[in-house]
Amino acid sequence: MGGGVRAGCGDPAPLADDQQRAGSALRGFHQLTVKDRAHYIQWSASQPCLRPAPESRLCGYLWRRKWLGQWTKQLFIIRNDVLLVS
């Protein structure tokens, strides 16, 4: 099973092709440029119970990139000049 040959297969080309595809996918992943991915929460007057505390000046969701192009939302709040992330 050494030398780049798969078990049960005498042709090393499929393994080399798989490695090239994985390498190009990772290179493409690192070359992506992302603009502003934050979504800010707007508080309405009809929902006073949802308003942040007075010392909280800004909050919203940050989009954080996970592995291979997947994204997850993360809540953030700025309070007393400190970034709080959930």
N, C-alpha and C positions, 0 to 999 in steps of 0.2 A: 504493500500500500504506500510505498514511498515514491518520491520523484514526481509528484503531481498527478499520479494515476489513481483514479477512484477504484474502490474494491469492486471486482466483477466487471470491470470495464478496461479494456486495453488502450483506449484512446485518451491521451492527456488533454486534448483540445477542449472538451466540455468544462473541465475544472478551470482552465485558463480563462475561458469565456466568462464563467461565473465570477472569477476574481476581478476581471476587467469591469464587468457591470457593477459590481459592488464598489469598486474604487471610483468609478465615474459618478455613481450616485452620491457618494460621500463628498467628492469634490464639488458637485453641484449644490449640495446641502450647505456647505460652508461659504459658497459664493453668493448666496441669496442676500439681497439688501432689503431691509424692512423699514418702512416709514413708520409714522406714529401709530402704534397699536394699542393705545390707551382709549378706553371709553369712559367718559366722565358721567357721573350720575347727576341728573337734574332733580331738585327737590321742588315739589309743587306746594302751593299754599293749602291745597285740600288734604294733604297728608302730613300734618305737623308732627305726628308721632314718629314718622320716618326721618325727620330732619336730624342731622348730626348735632352733637353737642357744640356750643358756641365756640369752643377752642379748636374744633376741627374745621379747618379751612377748605380742604379739598379732598375729595374721595372719588373713586371710580374703580374700573377694572383694568388691569394690565394683562395683555396677552403675552404669555411666556412660551417660547418655543421649546418643545420637548424633542424627542428623538425622531429623526427622519420626517420632518415637516409637520408634525402634529403640534397643535396649540392647546393651551389650557388657560382659563381665565383665573386671575388672582386679584382679590380685592385689596385696594390700598387706601389708606387714610393718612393725611398729613395733619398732625396735631402738635402744637407748640414747636414748630420747626423740626419735627422728627417724623420720618417716614415709617408708618406702621403697615406691615404687609401680613395678610392672613395666610 
